[in-house]
Amino acid sequence: MAGCSSTTPNPNLPVGAAAYDVIPAKAPSVENYLVTPGDVIAVNVFGEEGLSNPQLRVDEAGFIQLPLAGQIKAGGLTAPQLSSAIASALGGRYLVNPQVTVAVVEPAKRVVSVEGEVKTPGVYEIGNKFTLLSAIARAQSPTDTARLDEVLIFRTIDGKRMAARFNLKDVRSGIAPDPEVMDGDVITIGRSAARAVWQDILRAAPIFNAFVVLGTN
C-alpha cells in the first residue's frame, strides 16, 4: 500500500482564496441578474396598459416581442438595462419619455451537472441560493473513493470557460464558504487512487475470511 498515491490535483487551477475570486461564494445579486431564454418577465409601461404585459416569456434566442417596440433583445441584460432598451424603442417614435419597468417573475429552469466520484452522477435542477453542498447532496454524496480536496467547479464567465478547485472537507466544516452554484455549472469530484485500491481490498476481504495481510515485519 505504501506505493499507492492519490491522483495529483491540477496545479493550474486556483485553490483556496483564489478559487473564490473565480467562483464567488455568493452568486450575483438580483440587481445583477441577467435575463436568459425561458425567463418569464413582466413589462409595465406607465399609463399604457395596452403596451404592458405581466407574463412575457423570453424566447430561445433571447428576444421578446412588444407592441410598437417590436422585437427586442432581452437575453444577457439586467432588468434595468432591458427597461431602458424598451423605453428607447418606444420613445424613438411613439411616446414622449416613456416610463418602463421590467421584473423577472419566473426564472427559467436552471440546472447543474455533477460528475465524477459521486453516487448518482447526473444533471440536477437548482433553485435560488443553491450551493456546492446542496448540489453534491442531490447526487447522493461522494463515493468512498472520492478525493474531497479536488472538487472542481467549471463555469462560463463572459464567454470564457473557467474552473476552480475547492476542498469539500473545509467547506463541510465551515472553514471555507460553501459557494453558490449557478445555471450551467459543472461540478466534478476527483478520484483518490489510494482509497480506490483500499476499497478493492475490502471488497475482496471475504474471500480471505474477512482478514487481509497487508505486510509482514
N, C-alpha and C positions, 0 to 999 in steps of 0.2 A: 504493500500500500504506500510505502514511502515514496515510490517513484511516480505516484499519481498526482496530478495537479489540476486545478480548475482552468477553464478556458480564460484566456487573457482578455480583459476589457479593452475596447478600442481606445487607445491613448489619445486619439484626436478629438474625442467628444468632450465637451465641457462637463465638469462634475462639480459637486459642492455648490458654493455660491454662484459660480459661473453658469451652472446649469439653470439657475433661476433667472439669470439675465436673458437666456434664450426662451425658456418656458416659465413665465412668471407664476408665482404661487397663486395669484388672483387673476382670473380672466378679465378681459376688458370690461369696463363699466357699461351700464345701459346707455350712457351718453355716447359711448364709442362703438356701440353695436352697429354692425354693418348689415344692411338688408341683404337677404340672399334669396335665390329662387325657391318658391314654395311658401315663403312667408305670406301671411295674411295681414294687410295693413289697413288702417283707417285714414282716409284723407278728408280733411274738413277745410272747405273754402268758406271763410266767414261771410255770412249773408247770401251765400249762393248754394242753396240746398241741392239744386239740380246738378251742380258740379262736384258735390261732395259724395263720398262713398265710404260707408262704415265697414265694408267687407270686400276688400280688393286683393286678389291673390297675385303675387309676382310670378310671371310665367317662367318656364325653364331657361329661357335666355336672359332672364333678369329684368324684363321690361314690364311696365304697366301701361294700360290704355285708359285715358281720361277724356271726357267730352271737351271739345275745343282745344285742349292742350295736346291731344293726340298721344303718340307713343313716346314714353319717357323711360330712360334707363334708370332703374332703381337699384339693381344689384351692385353691391360694393359701396353704397352711400350710407351715411348715417341718416337718421330721421330728419335732423335739421337741414342737412345738405339736400335731401330729397324735397323737403318743403320749399327750399329756395329754388330748386330746379323747376318745380311745378309753378311757383309764383312767377318765375321768369317767362315760362312758356305762356301763361295766361295773360301776364301783363304786357307782353310784347304787342298783342293785337286786340285783346278783348276787354280787359279790366284795368282799372286805374288802381295801382298799388294794392293788389290782392293780398289778403292775409290768409296764409295756408299753414296748417299744422298736419303733421304726419305722426302716427303712432303704430308700432308693431303690436297687433292684438293677438296673433297666434303664430309663434315662430315655427318654421318648418321642422320636420323631423331631423334630429341630429344623431349621428352615430359615431362610435369609435371602434377600432379593431384591436383585439387583444390576442397576441400571438406568443409563441414560444412555450416556456415551461409553466403553463397553467393547465388546470384540469380540463377546462372546456374552452378551448380557443374559439373565437368567433367574432361576429360583428354585433354590437350591442347598442341599443338606443339609450341616449342620455338626456337628462334634463338640465335645468339651470343649476349652477354651483356643483356640478358633478366633479369628483376628484379622482386622482390616481387610485387611491384605495378603493373607492366605490367601483371603478371600472374593473379592477382586479377581482373584487368580490363577485361581480357579475359573472366572471369567468371561473367561479368556484375555487378561487385562491391558487397560490403557486403549488407546483408539484414538489415532491420530496427532493428532486434533483435540481431545483431552481437555484440560480445564483442571485441572491437577493440584493447584492451590491451592483448588479448590472441590469437595471431596469431602464429601458430606453423609451423615450417619447419622441416620435417623429411628427413634425408639424410643418405645414407650408405657410411661410410668413412672407408677405409681399412678393409672392410668386417664387420664392426660394424654398427648397427643401432643407429644413433644419432639424437637428437632433440634439438631445442632451441626455446625460446619464444620471440616474438617481439611485440612492441607497434605500431600499424598501425597509430595512431594519430601522434606520434613522427616522424615516417617515412614520413608521408604526409607533415608535417610542416617543415621538414628539420632539426629537432633537432637531429634525428638519421639517419644514412646512409640507403639507400634503397639497401638491399643485393641482389646480383645477384643469380638467381636460376640456378640449373643445371639439367641435364637429370636424370629422375627418382625421383626427389624431390616430396614429398607430402606436400601440404600446407593445413592446417586445421584452420578454424576460429571458435572460440568458441561462445557459445550462452549465452546471458545475460537473466537470468530468470526474472529479474525485468522488463526489456524492453519488454520481450515477454508478460508478464501479461498486461502491459500498452497497447501494440498493440492490445491485445484481447479486452480490454475495449473500445478502439477507434473504433474497427470494430463493436462492439455491440452498439455503441452510437446512431445510427439512430433509433434503437428500442425504445430508451428513448428520442425521439425528439431531438437528437443531443447533449443533455447535460447529464452529469453523475455526480451524487452526490457522492463524494469520502469520505465525512465525515461531521460531524457537530461539532460546537464549544461546 
